[in-house]
Amino acid sequence: MIEKFEIKPKNKVFFQKSLIFCKQIFEICKKLKLTPIVYGGLAYFYYTKDENIAINDLDLLVPESKFTELIKLLNKQKNLVYKKMPYHSIEVFDKDFKIDLDSIEYFLDPRSRTTHKIQIDNLEFNILNTEALIDIYEKALKGIPNIIKFDKKRKNYIKKLKNLKKVCE
């Protein structure tokens, strides 16, 4: 059963517009028989319902083995620009909107791929389970350099972890 989910992040209007871009990326993935798994900010919001956060981009997990095919299809989209990143990711842009296509093998495995299906504005999302999401945030937190420049990011991750762990209690 798919749960209908009304989303109200701090930047609701921006997020609503980003769903059009997301639909385009999902259609590209569908051509390759890929089912992206959502993690990051949208997954965090789904579990915590924290309306004080802004969802500025979407983070999707897909097989890295499909990156070459994804890039071929992205090249055919006139409105999209992409950058293949050195850290197992493709950043895709449409004007002000960004979607990260991240390697499921690198960022998720060997964690559980269990997801929750939700629907936002007639678009279906597979949201990563809380245990794996917490583990990913913990791993990411350990990777943030311990310098002043990254203090805000570190504090943000600590807050997200605390809120996610509350949901699991």
Summary of the structure (lengths in Angstrom):
residues: 169
radius of gyration: 15.6
end to end distance: 24.2
largest distance: 46.2
contacts: 475
relative contact order: 0.17
helix: 47%
strand: 24%
